[in-house]
Amino acid sequence: MESSGIISLFIIVATCLVSYKGFKDKLFYDRYTFRVDNILLYKDYKRIVTAGFLHVNWMHLIFNMLAFYFFSTGLESSIGGLNFLIIYFAGLIGGNLLTLLLHKDDGGYSSVGASGAIAGVIFTTIALVPGMKIGLLFLPISIPAWLFGLLYTLYSIYGIRSNKDNIGHDTHLGGALVGMAVGLIMYPSALVTNYVTILIISLPAIIFIVLIIKKPSVLLIDNLFYTRKKRLNVEDRYNLKRRAKEQEIDDILEKIHKKGMSSLTRKERMMLKEFSKQSQ
């Protein structure tokens, strides 16, 4: 089933609208961003998906949507809108799940962006189209897709290992692998025609993830399986946050007692309203 690219266009429009809302409304942004403690402590699993429609700023949004546009229309027209949508959300969810795995004990970690989903689209395209070349943004040159995929994978691994910037390399890597895996499940014939490229770009990532699980101390990565220093577990963080929240509510009630309801700020009113809902 062919598609004219309408799904890609819908994703771009939806992402731009939601991101713009997030730029203007901090409460909205905070409610839907990917944040480890909100997901693990309060089971707010929707953030794994909704964070993919938010971005930090215009530059982040425009760069992601350009990268998405260059790859999305061709892939969607080849595999159909429904299959394309499945791959997109597989990359989005897969990328954020790997991030959750690596940052499980870092309760304050947060991220936004469609990069994991876009990486899934890019790697699926590479896996399904043998011999394709990829042009580099703003440069009049192109390189073989297998080389681009390998460099992308190695850079993502380096970024996770070094932890020197604010880029979500773990989201990129997880999105790329999961998106491509789903694409290959849909079109297993690509494993025969393009198995060399698929092995080149996937083996380093698979080995890296296995090391994270089996021997994380070799990589010196703090995660679910290994930490270099003692960190609070999920239950400890939940109890600390609950006590802090209870203290805030006590302070608000004390303020009402002394100065009346009209003395509350908008934020304090919202906190009191939220606490009342949770208590019902």
JORATA-V722192 format. One line per field, one symbol per residue. phi: phi as a letter, one per 30 degrees, with the letter a starting at -180 (. if undefined). burial: 1 if it has 16 or more other ideal C-beta (glycine too) atoms within 10 Angstrom, else 0. Layout:
phi=???
burial=???
This chain:
phi=.cbdjddeddddddddddddeddcbdddeddcddbedddddchddeddcdddccbdaddeddddddddddcdddddddcjdddddddeddddddddddddddcecceddbabkceddddddddddddcbdidcbdceibdbbbeeddeddddddddddddddhcbcddddddddddddedddddddbddddddbdddddddceedddddddeddbdddchcdaecabdbdbddddddddddddddddddeddddddddcjdddddddddddddddddddd
burial=0010101100110011011001100000101111111111100100110111111100011001101101111011001110111111111111111111111110101111111111111111111110010100000000001101110110011011000000011111111111111111001001000100110111011001100100010000111001000000000011000000000010010000000000010001001100000000
